[in-house]
Amino acid sequence: MSSRLSSHGEPATDWDVLDPAGAGESSALIRLWRGFMGARCFVALVLMLLQGVAYAMGQTVQPAAVAISCLYLAASWLGMRYTRFRPPIRSFTALWLLTIGIDLAAFTALQVLQGGNVNYTPLFALPVLMSAVLGTMTVSLGTAATVTLLLLADAGWHWLQQPVDSSTRFVQAALTGTGLFVVALLAHELARRLAREEAVAQRSRSSAQMQAEVNDLVIETLSEGVLVIDAEGLVHAANPAADAILGQGLAKLALPFPLHAQPAWHALAALARQTFARRAPQAEEIPVAQARGAAREVRVRTRLTPTSDRHVDSLCVMFLQDLRELEARIRTEKLAAMGRMSAAVAHEIRNPLAAITQASALLAEDLTDPGHRKLTSMVQHNAQRLARIVDDVLDVSRARQQRVLSLGEQVVLDPAVQVLAEEWVRQTQRKGVLISLDAPGSDVRFDAEHLRRLMVNLLDNASRYASQQDGSIQVLTTLQRGGSARPSLMVWSDGAPLEPAVQRHLFEPFFSSESRSSGLGLFLCRELCRRHGATIGYERRSLAPGGPEGNEFFVSFAVSENRLTQ
């Protein structure tokens, strides 16, 4: 016959149904254990005081009773201090003997020694309650039965000494034993119910905590700003997106804080009050002043949390969305559709371009005038450039460059950057451009025409936001120190910092912070870099310690084959 075991490898008990992990982790039972240990020490002190009071009143005090009281006090204190308890008490083990067993032995000895002078029977309720609350049903009933047998044995002992008047003791022992059995049953059921409710509460708390952690993670990662506001206008929660949209140092404020703490947020506070007053969702577009720069148009939506308890107030959840970013996303989707159409158009342009190139070549054969030949040469050159642009647009649309790494040409970085930067300065007549080259003899894998397009896009982007001061745009090359020593190109400008919402979409296709821009420049730069095994990135930094900060786009090139073989 097989016996069922608990999760701890011990025989299953009536406590194991409370929790799959067993009842051994019940903090309520641990607290009750400590209470019983304290009660034992208190009873031991009372017994010592009773012996002292009896001696002071001139009554006969037996030295054995004093010794038993002293030993019981010492045993109770040592048990409270050093005994380790893991509920429940499953059987009559050493733990039972060191606690309940000592109580039964001490109270029985005192009852026998004192005879009829003092009745110690009420003290037996302590070990019975302790076994009922902290032990299994078997331990509880076994302890009550042991006390009943001890009381009956005491009555029998007195009957042997005085057979005439001992029936009352037998009746009293029987009634006391019956009462102890009832107390043991009731206390045990109450203890089980307490542990059961505690286990349910712990599971509910764990589920609620897990749900709260998931909610916090979702709110933290939302691109929309979220504020949780009570009826008094106090903000109890705010996510990073709300800080990015509202600014004004929201993330540094200690929660909860009043929404009207900043003048720029008065309109938000008014919308929250309106939501509570009307008990209905609200939506409005509100300009929110920023610590730096122009005000930001924010789309605000509010919702009230549902509540079934009339004593619990609803909370206003406010959703914030930057209208500029929302419009940029809509425009990105529209331009993405246009991009797909442009790929089809580019495919159709290839045939007319081929005809133009061929016609200009045939025309050049019959021309003798140098001026005319120069014009036809310009037509052929620009037609070829346009054909390469068409090929690049088609490559982007097919995402071919993401799968195939082009070896491209091998160019010497510093001379190529020098020529391309000076050519751009001559064409744009831009002043204040400084060139600093510090990667001598570095060959990189990059197509010369693609490098020109990369430089033009980065310089055009820098010129759009840079000032007119000397050194407002700087073109630099360097050789990264480290295991690979990869050459790098940096284009730095002293423009204003890019907003976080813009930084997140810098290299996405058809995204731009300006309505007049197509948003393809930086995207094509990234795709050209990927094609040639290079990487492109952005950071806000100063070129020298203590110098002004600026926007820097950097390109880390792949080392050429010639350099790798050296």
ABEGO torsion letter per residue (X at the ends): XBBBBBAAGBBBBAAAAABAAEAAABAAAAAAAAAAAAAAAAAAAAAAAAAAAAAAAGBBBBAAAAAAAAAAAAAAAAAAAABBBBOBBABBBAAAAABAAAAAAAAAAAAAAAEAABBAAAAAAAAAAAAAAABBAAAAAAAAAAAAAAAAAAAAAAAAABAABAAAAAAAAAAAAAAAAAAAAAAAAAAAAAAAAAAAAAAAAAAAAAAAAAAAAAAAABABBBBBBBAAGBBABBBAAAAAAAEGGAAABBOBBBAAABAAAAAAAAAAAAAAAAGBBBBBBBBBBBABEBBBBBBBBBBBBBBABAABBBBBBBBBBBAAAAAAAAAAAAAAAAAAAAAAAAAAAAAAAAAAAAAAAAAAAABABAAAAAAAAAAAAAAAAAAAAAAAAAAAAAGAAAABBBAEBBBBAAAAAAAAAAAAAAAAGBBGBBBBBABBGBBBBBBAAAAAAAAAAAAAAAAAABBABBGABBBBBBBBBEAAGBBBBBBBBABBBBBAAAAAAAABBGBBABAABAGAAAAAAAAAAAAAGBBBBBBBBBABBGBBBBBBBBBBBBBBAAAAAX
